């Protein structure tokens, strides 16, 4: 799990390379894009929905943070494309925070104003997927180093395991 530390911001950017055995890429993408299903399997989701503002689909996502920290929320747009690169099918999901006046900040929740994510998923050549993710956000406030270390060492691998389990359960729930 390589972690970059840009000097100018003092914040972490994450690059994640991993595999999800027995989860075909199209299934991974379907699970990842299904917000209602994510509420069932992601324990950190407090609130998650998509609304259209001025013709643009926008996602609101409130994330549970451990006590005594305040929850964070995100307002962002995302797009998913299926691409053909030299005969390889690669799904790409891009997400980025946006400012939407109709979705104001809530008291007691810290708005993450700077969020960017790029995700690429392709077949591992067998029955699973190879996954690459670049992730950056500025969570605002003072995030203790123990939480940053937990996210890098435990949070991301746990998320991948949870997503793998969600892929196995997806066909049963839809």
VOKOL-753209 format. One record per residue (C-alpha): x, y, z. Coordinates in steps of 0.2 Angstrom, whole numbers, plus 5000, padded with zeros to 4 digits. Example, Ala and Ser with C-alpha at 12.3 -4.5 7.8 and 13.67 -1.06 7.14 Angstrom:
! VOKOL-753209
506249785039/506849955036/
! end
This chain:
! VOKOL-753209
500050005000/501150144994/500650315002/501250484995/501550625006/501450794996/502450925005/501351065000/499751005008/500350895022/498950775018/499050595011/498650534994/498250344993/498650234979/497950054981/498349904970/497349744974/496449604969/494649534972/494749344969/493149274962/492349444959/492249474940/492549654935/490749694929/490049634946/491349734956/490849894946/488949854949/489249834967/490349984969/489050094959/487550034968/487250164982/485750074990/486649914991/488150004999/487150055014/486849875018/488749815018/489749975022/489650005041/490350175039/488950245029/487750355039/486850435024/487050405006/485950454991/485950524974/484950684968/484850784953/485250974954/485151084939/485250924928/486750854936/486750694946/487550734963/487950614977/487850654996/488750535007/488950555026/490350445034/490350395052/491950435061/492450365078/492050455094/492550595098/492750645080/491450735070/490650635055/491150695038/490050725023/490450735004/489550804990/490250744973/489950694955/490550524948/490550444931/490850264926/491450214909/491850044901/493350054890/494249944878/496149964879/497049854866/495649714868/495649734887/493949784895/494349914909/493049994919/493450174925/492550264939/493050454942/492350554957/492650734962/491950844975/490750984969/489951134978/488051134977/487051274985/485551154987/486551044998/487251155012/488351105026/487551025041/487951075059/489050955068/489650875052/491250925043/491050945024/492550875014/492751005001/494250924992/493950744987/494550654971/494550474967/495050374952/494650184951/495050064937/494449884937/494949744925/494949554924/496349464933/496349334919/495449214930/493849234939/494249394948/494749574946/496249684947/495949844956/496850014955/496250164965/496950334968/496150424982/496350594990/495350695002/495550835014/494550785029/494650945038/494950975056/496250885066/496350705062/497450605074/498850505067/498150345075/496650365063/497750395048/498750245052/497250135055/496550195038/498150145029/498449985038/496749915042/495350025034/495749995016/496149805017/494549785027/493549885014/494149775000/493649615010/491949695014/491749734995/492249554991/490949495002/489749614995/490049544978/489649374984/488049434991/487549554977/486649434966/485649364981/485049544986/484549614969/
! end
